[in-house]
């Protein structure tokens, strides 16, 4: 099992977007916000380095400790952390053949120490 903590206030990628206009086509497109990009860069400093990218079935359990009791979307938080782990090179990809579950993931409250605790465990192949 691999575990690590990101001692930053969790941010959802989906709720931190900006709509921009493509100058060549005039069509709108969506980009992550500056705030999310900064979070992504800062979070990568806390992800273990030097291990080979995971390319086998795993369950990723995330506990998101938020600084307020305001409702947040767990699915959006999970999407953000999965994308960050792929970008950091800890996961080869976040498709369902590798990330087979997020069992045990939840959103909790800790006003004084917002963070994300991540545990990655290997899933044995089912026969």
C-alpha positions in Angstrom: 0.0 0.0 0.0 1.1 3.5 -0.8 -0.1 6.5 1.2 0.6 10.2 1.3 -1.0 13.4 2.5 -1.5 16.7 0.6 -1.7 19.4 3.3 -3.7 21.8 1.1 -7.4 22.7 1.0 -8.8 20.3 -1.6 -10.1 22.0 -4.8 -12.4 20.5 -7.4 -11.3 20.8 -11.0 -14.8 21.1 -12.3 -15.9 23.9 -10.0 -12.7 25.9 -10.7 -13.0 26.5 -14.5 -12.9 29.5 -16.7 -14.6 29.9 -20.1 -12.3 31.3 -22.8 -12.8 32.1 -26.5 -10.6 30.6 -29.2 -9.3 33.6 -31.1 -9.0 31.7 -34.3 -12.4 30.1 -34.4 -14.4 32.4 -32.0 -15.7 29.3 -30.2 -15.7 29.0 -26.4 -13.7 26.4 -24.6 -13.2 25.5 -20.9 -9.9 25.7 -19.1 -9.0 25.0 -15.5 -8.8 28.2 -13.5 -5.6 29.8 -12.3 -6.5 28.8 -8.8 -6.8 25.1 -9.8 -3.6 25.2 -11.8 -1.8 26.6 -8.7 -3.3 23.9 -6.5 -2.3 21.2 -9.0 1.3 22.5 -9.0 1.5 22.8 -5.2 -0.1 19.3 -4.7 2.5 17.6 -6.9 5.2 18.5 -4.3 3.6 16.1 -1.8 3.1 13.1 -4.1 5.9 10.5 -3.8 8.4 10.5 -6.6 10.7 7.9 -7.9 8.3 5.0 -8.2 7.2 3.5 -11.5 3.8 4.6 -12.7 1.0 2.3 -11.5 -0.5 0.3 -14.5 -2.3 -2.4 -12.6 -5.7 -2.4 -10.8 -5.9 -0.3 -7.6 -8.4 1.1 -5.2 -7.7 4.8 -4.3 -9.2 5.8 -1.0 -9.2 9.6 -0.5 -10.2 11.4 2.6 -10.8 15.1 1.8 -10.7 17.3 5.0 -12.4 20.5 4.1 -12.1 23.8 6.2 -15.8 24.4 6.1 -18.9 22.3 6.3 -20.1 23.6 3.0 -21.3 20.8 0.7 -18.9 19.7 -2.0 -19.1 17.1 -4.7 -17.0 14.1 -3.8 -16.9 12.9 -7.5 -15.4 16.2 -8.6 -12.7 16.0 -5.9 -11.9 12.5 -6.9 -11.5 13.5 -10.5 -9.1 16.3 -9.6 -6.9 14.1 -7.4 -6.8 11.3 -10.1 -5.8 13.8 -12.8 -3.1 15.2 -10.5 -1.7 11.7 -9.8 -1.6 11.0 -13.6 0.2 14.2 -14.2 2.7 13.5 -11.4 3.4 10.1 -12.9 2.2 8.0 -10.0 -0.6 6.6 -12.2 -0.1 5.6 -15.8 -3.8 6.6 -16.5 -7.0 7.0 -14.5 -9.2 4.7 -16.6 -11.3 1.9 -15.0 -8.7 -0.8 -15.8 -6.3 0.9 -13.4 -8.5 2.9 -11.0 -11.0 0.2 -10.3 -12.5 1.9 -7.3 -12.5 4.7 -4.7 -14.0 2.6 -2.0 -13.8 4.3 1.4 -13.4 7.8 0.0 -15.3 10.6 1.8 -15.4 14.3 2.6 -14.7 15.2 6.2 -14.4 18.5 8.2 -11.2 19.9 9.8 -11.2 23.7 10.1 -7.6 23.9 11.3 -5.9 21.3 9.0 -7.6 21.0 5.6 -5.9 18.2 3.5 -6.3 15.2 1.3 -5.1 11.8 2.7 -4.6 9.2 -0.1 -4.2 5.5 0.2 -3.5 3.3 -2.9 -3.9 -0.4 -2.5 -3.5 -3.2 -5.1 -6.7 -5.0 -6.1 -6.1 -8.7 -6.7 -7.6 -10.0 -10.0 -11.0 -11.6 -9.6 -11.4 -15.0 -11.2 
